[in-house]
């Protein structure tokens, strides 16, 4: 046994000496191989002389500091007077009702307490409470609203000047630009999220022009601020597209130039005075029917009667390329820019006609046509020629009706009254037709070219 153990130790020692001698005298040593694998090859993909700011260099702290103190928490208190159980339904319920509280955000736009928010944030409110970032709370009054743009203007009374945000120029916002959304989602006050501008002039079927961003916006953010990295207000956060009701990737803001124009009109007139260029368009794919194969701009399919576009000489088939130097690629670009203008403003329209470039000044004018609710008629204000022709200074002329109403031969007739309410112009038409019901009956008094009146009842 001892003999076997000795032989094993001798064999082990001999093997070690042999291996060591081979390593020392015969095998090449490559220490560099391991070192090369530890460091991967590095390639420069940009100009070494360029000095560009990357994501790591972006600093949002200044914009956030300027914004959070100017964004407020808005509480909408409404009184629900409907019965909540069978006993209240049978025996009635008190006048007090049950308060319901909805929340949103708002942006202070002046040191004396004017606040812009969304119309849907303050709709049907019995009381509005505004809480600042320093937890001071004030009762707010409604100065005016514009449901079409979903903008509302509030006012709070304070003794000391308030922090506020200045409007930026949303026409020069660029796709890919960093932005911050500041608001109060889920009652979490002073929340800041970051993202980029994903698209401009996005049309959501509201005849609107929104800034699209991927900054996280959730319920409660409505009415809050969308700002650039300089802390300038470039939009009012308004909507999200979601199957769940919460943020899943994209949100939308009313551009600041549109919000500013609405605020100015509400302060000056108490209402929003909308201007139009006076053209309608069609999708580019249908332009071939008019002999135009490719459209890089807005194809003019129709010029409205008595509009600034008609008086300036715009024609069917023109392709609008720019307005006041702003690139126009789709109709929502055009309507979004014009929405920031007032009747009487003159804009410079660059267009192509038969392949030739032209520059034409066009006066923006107050809209003369309206699609009235429920019935779907398109009506227009009476021109001087119409007033002489029909021998009336009031009413609106029917210029188009839906397919199911054509059998009544209403086109060309003048609406004088609806349900006994006299109609002077399209403002009255909007007001009184908005109050009619889809399920009741509506009486309309009409006037034809012969001066004969008739009454039509719709059910």
C-alpha positions in Angstrom: 0.0 0.0 0.0 2.8 2.4 0.9 4.5 1.4 -2.4 1.4 2.4 -4.4 1.1 5.8 -2.6 4.8 6.6 -3.3 4.4 5.7 -7.0 1.4 8.0 -7.3 3.2 11.0 -5.7 6.2 10.4 -8.1 3.9 10.3 -11.1 2.1 13.5 -10.0 5.4 15.4 -9.5 6.8 14.3 -12.9 3.6 15.4 -14.7 3.7 18.8 -13.1 7.4 19.3 -14.1 6.7 18.2 -17.6 3.7 20.6 -18.0 5.5 23.5 -16.5 8.5 23.0 -18.8 6.2 22.9 -21.9 4.5 26.1 -20.8 7.8 27.9 -20.2 9.8 26.8 -23.3 7.3 25.8 -26.0 3.8 27.6 -25.7 3.5 31.2 -27.0 1.7 33.6 -24.6 -1.0 36.0 -26.0 -2.1 38.2 -23.1 -3.6 40.8 -25.6 -6.4 38.5 -26.7 -8.3 38.7 -23.4 -7.8 42.4 -23.3 -9.2 43.0 -26.8 -12.4 41.1 -25.9 -12.9 43.2 -22.8 -13.2 46.4 -24.9 -15.6 46.5 -27.9 -14.7 48.4 -31.1 -16.0 52.0 -31.0 -17.1 53.8 -34.2 -17.9 57.5 -34.5 -21.2 58.1 -36.4 -21.3 61.9 -36.4 -19.1 64.7 -37.5 -16.4 65.1 -34.7 -16.7 68.8 -35.1 -20.5 68.9 -34.5 -21.8 70.1 -31.2 -25.3 68.8 -30.8 -27.4 68.4 -27.6 -28.4 64.8 -26.8 -31.1 63.5 -24.5 -28.6 63.4 -21.6 -27.9 67.1 -22.1 -31.6 68.1 -22.1 -32.5 70.1 -19.0 -36.2 70.5 -18.1 -35.7 72.0 -14.6 -36.0 75.6 -15.7 -39.2 75.1 -17.7 -40.7 73.0 -14.8 -39.9 75.7 -12.2 -41.5 78.4 -14.4 -44.6 76.3 -15.0 -45.7 74.5 -11.8 -46.5 77.7 -9.9 -48.7 79.0 -12.8 -50.7 75.8 -13.2 -53.7 75.5 -10.9 -56.0 72.7 -9.7 -59.6 73.4 -10.7 -62.5 71.8 -8.8 -65.9 71.8 -10.5 -68.7 71.4 -8.0 -72.1 70.5 -9.4 -75.3 69.8 -7.5 -77.1 66.6 -8.5 -80.8 67.0 -7.9 -81.9 63.6 -9.4 -83.3 60.9 -7.0 -80.8 58.4 -5.8 -83.2 55.7 -4.5 -86.8 54.6 -4.9 -88.0 56.5 -1.8 -86.7 59.8 -3.2 -88.3 59.0 -6.5 -91.7 58.4 -4.9 -91.7 61.0 -2.1 -89.5 63.6 -3.7 -86.2 65.0 -2.5 -85.0 68.3 -1.0 -83.7 71.3 -2.8 -80.2 70.9 -1.5 -79.2 68.0 -3.7 -75.9 66.1 -3.6 -72.7 67.9 -4.6 -70.5 66.1 -7.1 -66.9 67.2 -7.6 -65.0 67.0 -10.9 -61.4 68.1 -11.2 -59.0 69.4 -13.9 -56.3 71.9 -14.4 -55.9 75.5 -15.5 -53.1 78.0 -16.4 -52.7 81.5 -15.0 -52.1 83.8 -18.0 -52.0 87.2 -16.2 -50.8 88.4 -12.8 -54.3 89.8 -12.0 -55.9 86.3 -12.0 -57.1 85.3 -15.5 -57.0 81.6 -15.9 -57.5 79.5 -19.1 -58.8 76.0 -19.0 -60.9 73.6 -21.0 -64.6 74.2 -21.4 -65.4 70.5 -20.4 -63.6 71.0 -17.1 -66.0 73.7 -15.9 -69.2 72.8 -17.8 -72.4 72.8 -15.8 -70.6 74.0 -12.6 -72.5 75.4 -9.7 -69.2 76.5 -8.1 -65.6 76.6 -9.2 -62.7 76.4 -6.8 -59.1 77.0 -7.9 -56.1 75.9 -5.8 -52.7 77.3 -6.5 -49.4 75.4 -6.1 -48.9 77.0 -2.7 -52.2 75.5 -1.5 -54.1 78.8 -1.5 -57.7 78.4 -2.7 -59.9 80.9 -4.4 -63.4 80.9 -5.8 -63.4 81.5 -9.6 -66.0 83.0 -11.9 -66.5 82.2 -15.6 -65.6 85.1 -17.9 -66.6 83.2 -21.1 -66.4 79.9 -22.9 -66.0 78.5 -26.4 -67.2 74.9 -26.7 -66.0 74.7 -30.3 -62.3 75.0 -29.3 -63.0 73.6 -25.7 -61.5 76.7 -24.2 -62.9 78.6 -21.1 -61.6 81.7 -19.3 -61.9 82.1 -15.5 -61.1 84.9 -13.1 -60.0 84.9 -9.5 -59.6 87.9 -7.3 -56.4 88.2 -5.3 -54.6 91.0 -3.5 -51.1 90.0 -4.7 -49.9 89.4 -8.3 -49.9 85.8 -9.3 -47.3 83.8 -11.1 -48.3 83.4 -14.8 -47.2 81.9 -18.1 -46.7 83.9 -21.3 -48.2 82.5 -24.5 -45.6 81.2 -27.0 -46.0 81.0 -30.8 -47.4 77.6 -31.6 -47.0 78.1 -35.3 -43.3 77.6 -34.9 -43.5 74.5 -32.8 -41.5 71.7 -34.5 -42.2 68.0 -34.7 -39.7 66.2 -32.5 -39.3 69.2 -30.1 -39.2 68.5 -26.4 -42.3 69.6 -24.4 -43.6 69.3 -20.9 -47.1 68.6 -19.8 -48.0 70.1 -16.4 -51.2 69.5 -14.6 -53.1 67.6 -11.8 -53.8 64.1 -13.0 -55.8 61.9 -10.6 -55.7 64.8 -8.1 -51.9 64.6 -7.9 -51.0 68.3 -7.9 -48.1 69.8 -9.8 -47.3 66.8 -11.9 -44.7 67.3 -14.7 -44.3 64.8 -17.6 -42.0 65.1 -20.6 -42.3 64.0 -24.2 -41.9 65.3 -27.8 -44.2 66.8 -30.3 -45.4 63.9 -32.3 -47.5 65.7 -34.9 -49.0 69.1 -35.6 -52.4 70.2 -37.0 -54.0 66.8 -36.0 -57.7 66.7 -36.8 -59.8 64.6 -34.4 -63.0 65.1 -36.3 -63.9 68.3 -34.3 -62.9 70.7 -37.1 -60.0 71.5 -34.9 -56.2 71.5 -35.2 -54.4 69.9 -32.3 -50.7 69.5 -31.3 -50.1 65.8 -30.7 -47.5 64.8 -28.1 -46.4 61.6 -26.3 -46.0 63.4 -22.9 -48.2 61.5 -20.5 -51.6 63.1 -20.0 -54.3 61.6 -17.9 -57.7 62.5 -16.5 -57.2 65.7 -14.5 -54.6 67.0 -16.8 -57.3 68.7 -19.0 -56.8 72.4 -19.1 -53.2 72.2 -18.0 -50.1 73.6 -19.7 -48.0 72.2 -22.6 -44.8 74.2 -22.5 -41.5 74.1 -24.5 -38.1 73.9 -22.8 -38.1 77.7 -22.5 -41.2 77.5 -20.3 -43.4 79.2 -23.0 -47.0 78.1 -23.1 -47.5 76.5 -26.5 -50.7 74.5 -25.8 -53.6 73.7 -23.5 -53.8 70.0 -22.8 -57.2 68.8 -23.8 -57.7 65.2 -24.9 -56.2 61.7 -25.1 -57.0 58.8 -27.4 -57.5 55.7 -25.3 -59.6 52.6 -25.0 -59.1 52.6 -21.2 -59.7 56.3 -20.5 -56.1 56.7 -19.4 -52.9 57.6 -21.2 -51.6 54.9 -23.6 -49.2 56.9 -25.8 -50.7 60.1 -27.4 -52.3 63.2 -26.1 -53.6 66.4 -27.7 -53.4 70.1 -26.9 -55.2 73.2 -28.3 -52.4 75.3 -29.9 -51.5 78.4 -27.9 -52.2 80.8 -30.8 -55.8 79.5 -31.0 -56.3 79.7 -27.2 -54.9 83.2 -27.1 -57.3 84.4 -29.9 -60.2 82.8 -28.0 -59.2 84.6 -24.8 -58.8 87.9 -26.5 -62.3 87.6 -28.1 -63.9 86.6 -24.8 -62.4 89.6 -23.1 -63.2 92.1 -25.8 -66.5 90.8 -27.2 -67.8 88.3 -24.7 -68.0 85.8 -27.5 -65.6 84.3 -30.1 -65.6 85.9 -33.5 -64.4 83.3 -35.9 -62.8 84.1 -39.2 -62.6 82.0 -42.3 -60.6 82.1 -45.5 -63.6 81.0 -47.6 -62.4 77.8 -49.3 -63.2 74.1 -48.9 -61.0 71.2 -49.9 -61.0 67.5 -50.7 -58.5 64.7 -49.8 -55.5 64.7 -52.2 -56.4 61.3 -53.5 -59.6 62.7 -55.1 -57.8 65.6 -56.7 -57.2 63.5 -59.8 -60.9 63.9 -60.6 -60.1 67.5 -61.3 -57.1 66.8 -63.4 -54.5 67.2 -60.7 -52.3 64.1 -60.2 -50.2 65.2 -57.2 -51.1 67.7 -54.5 -48.4 69.0 -52.2 -50.6 71.5 -50.3 -54.3 72.1 -50.0 -56.4 71.7 -53.1 -59.2 74.2 -53.4 -62.4 72.3 -54.3 -64.8 75.2 -53.8 -64.7 79.0 -53.1 -67.4 80.2 -50.8 -69.8 83.0 -52.0 -69.2 86.5 -50.5 -65.9 85.3 -48.9 -62.5 87.0 -48.7 -61.2 84.2 -51.0 -63.8 84.9 -53.6 -63.1 88.7 -53.6 -59.3 88.0 -53.8 -59.8 85.9 -56.8 -58.9 82.4 -55.5 -60.2 79.7 -57.8 -61.3 76.1 -57.8 -58.2 74.0 -58.6 -55.7 76.3 -56.9 -53.2 74.5 -54.6 -52.4 76.5 -51.4 -48.8 76.1 -50.4 -48.2 78.7 -47.6 -50.0 81.3 -45.6 -47.9 84.1 -44.1 -44.8 81.9 -44.7 -46.3 79.0 -42.7 -46.1 75.7 -44.7 -49.6 74.3 -45.5 -49.7 70.6 -46.2 -53.2 69.6 -45.2 -56.5 71.4 -44.6 -56.2 71.2 -40.8 -52.9 73.2 -41.2 -55.0 75.9 -43.0 -57.9 75.9 -40.6 -55.6 75.8 -37.6 -53.7 78.9 -38.7 -56.8 80.8 -39.7 -58.5 80.0 -36.4 -55.8 82.2 -34.8 -56.8 85.2 -36.9 -59.7 87.6 -36.6 -62.1 88.9 -39.2 -60.5 91.9 -41.0 -56.9 90.4 -40.8 -55.2 90.1 -44.2 -53.1 87.0 -44.8 -50.6 86.3 -47.6 -51.5 83.2 -49.5 -48.9 81.5 -51.7 -50.4 79.1 -54.2 -50.0 77.3 -57.5 -52.4 77.8 -60.4 -51.9 75.7 -63.5 -48.3 75.0 -62.3 -47.5 78.7 -61.9 -46.7 80.2 -58.4 -48.8 83.2 -57.2 -49.0 85.3 -54.1 -52.4 86.7 -53.2 -53.5 88.7 -50.2 -56.8 87.5 -48.8 -58.9 89.1 -46.1 -60.1 86.8 -43.3 -63.9 87.4 -42.8 -66.5 86.3 -40.3 -68.0 83.0 -41.2 -71.2 83.5 -43.2 -72.4 79.8 -43.3 -73.5 77.4 -40.6 -74.5 73.8 -40.4 -77.5 73.9 -38.1 -77.8 71.2 -35.4 -80.1 68.2 -35.7 -81.6 69.0 -39.1 -78.2 69.3 -40.8 -79.1 72.2 -43.1 -76.3 74.5 -44.2 -77.5 78.1 -44.1 -75.8 81.5 -44.8 -76.3 85.1 -43.9 -78.2 87.2 -46.4 -76.1 89.2 -48.8 -77.3 92.7 -49.9 -78.5 91.0 -53.1 -80.4 88.4 -51.1 -82.0 91.1 -48.9 -83.3 92.9 -52.0 -84.4 89.7 -53.7 -86.4 88.4 -50.7 -87.4 91.9 -49.5 -86.2 91.2 -46.0 -83.2 92.2 -43.8 -83.4 89.2 -41.5 -83.2 85.5 -41.8 -80.8 82.9 -43.1 -80.8 81.3 -46.6 -80.7 77.6 -47.0 -77.9 76.6 -49.4 -77.7 72.8 -48.8 -79.8 70.1 -47.1 -79.2 66.4 -46.3 -80.3 63.8 -48.8 -83.4 62.9 -46.8 -84.7 66.5 -46.8 -84.3 67.2 -50.5 -87.9 66.2 -51.2 -89.1 69.3 -49.4 -87.4 71.6 -51.9 -86.0 73.9 -49.2 -82.7 75.0 -50.9 -82.9 78.7 -51.8 -85.6 79.5 -49.2 -85.0 81.8 -46.2 -85.6 80.7 -42.6 -87.3 83.5 -40.7 -88.2 81.7 -37.4 -87.8 78.4 -35.6 -90.4 77.5 -32.9 -91.6 81.1 -32.9 -88.1 82.5 -32.3 -87.1 85.1 -34.9 -83.9 84.4 -36.8 -81.8 87.5 -37.8 -78.5 85.8 -38.8 -76.5 82.6 -38.3 -75.7 83.5 -34.7 -79.5 83.3 -33.9 -79.7 80.1 -36.0 -77.0 78.5 -33.9 -78.6 79.6 -30.7 -82.2 78.6 -31.3 -81.5 75.4 -33.4 -79.2 74.2 -30.6 -82.1 74.1 -28.2 -84.4 71.9 -30.3 -84.8 68.2 -29.5 -84.1 65.3 -31.8 -87.3 63.6 -30.5 -89.8 66.5 -30.5 -91.3 68.5 -33.3 -89.8 71.6 -34.8 -91.7 74.4 -36.6 -89.8 76.5 -39.1 -91.2 79.6 -40.9 -89.8 80.0 -44.4 -89.9 82.7 -47.1 -89.5 82.0 -50.8 -88.4 84.3 -53.7 -92.0 85.2 -54.4 -92.4 86.7 -50.9 -94.7 83.9 -49.8 -94.4 82.5 -46.3 -94.9 78.9 -45.3 -94.5 76.8 -42.2 -92.9 73.4 -42.2 -93.0 71.0 -39.2 -90.3 68.4 -38.7 -90.6 65.5 -36.3 
